[in-house]
Amino acid sequence: MAILAKEVRKIYKKGVKEVQALNGVSLEIERGYSLAVVGPSGAGKSTLLHILGALDEPDEGSVILDGKDLYHLSDRERSSVRNRSIGFVFQFYHLLPEFTALENVMLPAMIMGRCSLTAGKRLRERALDILKSVGLADRAGHRPGELSGGESQRVAIARALINNPQYLLCDEPTGNLDSKTSEDIYTLLFEMKSRYNMALVIVSHDESLSKRTDRILRLKDGVAN
């Protein structure tokens, strides 16, 4: 099982000006492996991640996930694949402030329709287990406003894992954190990758991350080097 991107191109229009965000980028990442996507701001890193995760459609090229071309699927089919197979961790945690940590973790599974009493009980138990695995069992009932940045990112990681994804895509996951907390979050991501046998893709400005991943893809001006 793998994500395979072939000659992906993406152009954004700003008024009359066109910006080539990606220019023929190809890559392959299999489950159990890790990839760092590094490069300066504006290199196309986040655009690539969004296209790999079925969040943004390429202008040219294809993205094959487990044998299916994501952009030959209907919007509904693509949303289903994204919800079931891909977990996302972003720089800004995107936790719902009115929900507890536990409820935020449960949300993607609830969207999948696990609403029966029995399923809801199992889901709650799974969410608690995942919170425990990321070191937040004692914070399950706290809302985001009561959590530190590192704790909020751990909740976001737990939320990304709730549907047992095959691929975990992380966009600058430590961008808002201090160096010690950043190191803890990176350690946690690699632990979760191994525990759940996922493919892990991390977008970062941090070149030192390449020492921890199986592969590295350097982007500059939308081109892979």
N, C-alpha and C positions, 0 to 999 in steps of 0.2 A: 504494500500500500504506500502511495506516495502522492505528493503534489508535484506536478510537472508544469512549468511555465515555458512557453515557446515563443520567442521573438515578440515579446510584449511591448507595445507602443501605446503611449498616452499623451495627448496634446490638450492643454487647457488654453482657452481663449480669454484674454483680458483686453476687452475693447477690440481694437483692430490688431492687437498683438497676439501672436501664438507662442506659447511656452511648451517646449518639448520636455515633459516630465520624465518619460521613459522612452528609450530609443533602442528597441530590439533586445530586451533583456530576457535571458533564458536561465533556468535553474531547475534543479530537482532535489527534493528533500524527502527522505523516507522516514517512517515511524521509527522511533528509538534514536534518531540522530538530531543534532542541533546545528543551527546555522545562524551566524551573525551577519546582519546587513548593516554595513557601516559606511560613513561618508559625511561630507559637510552638509549644512543646512541647504535645502533646495536641490539636493542631489537626486531626489525621487524615491527615497527610502520608504516614506509613509505611503506614497502612491502605490508602490509595489506591494506593500503589505495589504493594503485595502483591496487590491485586485486579487491577490492570492486568497483573501478571505471572502470573496464574493460580495464586497461592499461597494466596489466601483468597477465599472465595465471598461475593459481596454478598447482602444480604437482599432488596434490590430493585434494579432496573435491569439493564443489560446492558453487556458489554464485547465489542466486535466487533474482531477482529484479522484483517485481510485478508479481510473478508467473512464470517468465521465467528464465531458467538457462543460465546465460550469456555465459558460456563456452561450451554450446551446440549449440550456434548460429554461423553462418558464420562470417568471419571477417567483411564483409560489414554490416550485421545485427547488430553486436556488436558495430560497429562505429556509426551506426544510433542511437542506444539506448543511447550510451555515449553522443552524441551531443544533443539529445533531452531531456534527462532525468536527466543528471548529470552535475553539475557545479563544476569546480575545482579552488582552490586558492592555490598557491604555495608560498614557502618562497621567491623564486626569481620570480619576477613578470611576466616575460616572455612577456612583452609588445613589440610590433614591433616598433623599434625606428623611422622609417620613417613615421609612421602613427600618427595622432592626437589621443588624448584620446577618442574622439567620434568614430573615425574609428576603434580603437582597440576594443571598446565595441561592435560595430556592427559586427565585423568579424565572430564570430561563427554563427550568423544568416545568413550572406552572404554565408557561406559554405553550409548551408542548402538549398540554391538556391532561396532565396527571392530577385530576381533580377529585377522584373518588376518595372516600374516607380511608380505605386501606392503602391506596397509593399515596395519599397525602401523609399518612403516618410513616410509610417507608421513606418518602422523600425527606421528611423532617429529620429522620434518623440519619440518612445519608448526608444531609447538609451539616448536621452536627458533627458527624465523623470527619468530614472534610475540614470544617473549621478547626477541629482538634488537630488534624494533620498539619495545618498551617500555624498552629500555636495560638489559636484564638478561642478555645472552648469556653473560656471564662468571659468572653466579650460578646457572646451570641445575642444577648438581649439589648446591646447598646446600639444606638443610632449613630450614623456617620459623624454627626457633630460632636460626639463624645469619644471619637477615636483619633489617634495620631495619624500622621501621613503614612507611616509604615504599616500601621494596623489597617488603615483603609485599603492599602494596596494588597495586603494579605486577604482581606475580604474579597477584593476584586479577583484575585487569583482563585480563591475558593469558588466564587461564582462561575468563573470560566471552566472549572472542572466538573460542575454538577452533572452535566449530561454525558460525562465520560468521553470527551472529544478525542479524536485521533491526532489533531493538530492544535498546537497552542501558539498563537501569533501575538507577539508583544511589541507594542510601539512605544519606545522610550519609557519602559516601565519604571525607571528610577529617576526620571527627569526632575521630579519635584522633591527628591529625598537627599538627605545628607550622605556623606561617603560611607559611614558605618552602616546605616540603614540600607543603603544601596547594595552593599556587599551581602547583607543578610537576605535581601530580596532575590538577588542573583543566585545565591546558594539554594534558596527555597525553590526557585524555578527549575534548577537542574535536578534537585531531589524529586520534584513532582514529575519531571520528564521521565526519569528512570522508573519511578514507582508505577506510573500509568502507561509506560511505553508509548509516549507521544512523540511526534516530531515537534521540535521547539525552534521557532524562528524569532529572533530578537533584533529589532531595529534600534540602533544606538549611534551616538557620536563617539562612544568610548571604544577606541581601537584596542585597548587591553582586553576587551571582551573576547576578541578572537583567540586568545590563549586558552579559553575555556570551552569553546565550541568545536565541533568536529570539522566544520567548514566555515569559510568566510567569503562573503560577496561584497566587494567594494564598489560603490556607486559614485560617479562624478558626472554631473550634467546629464543624468539620465542614462548613462552608459556603464556597463559592468566592466571592471578592470581586473 
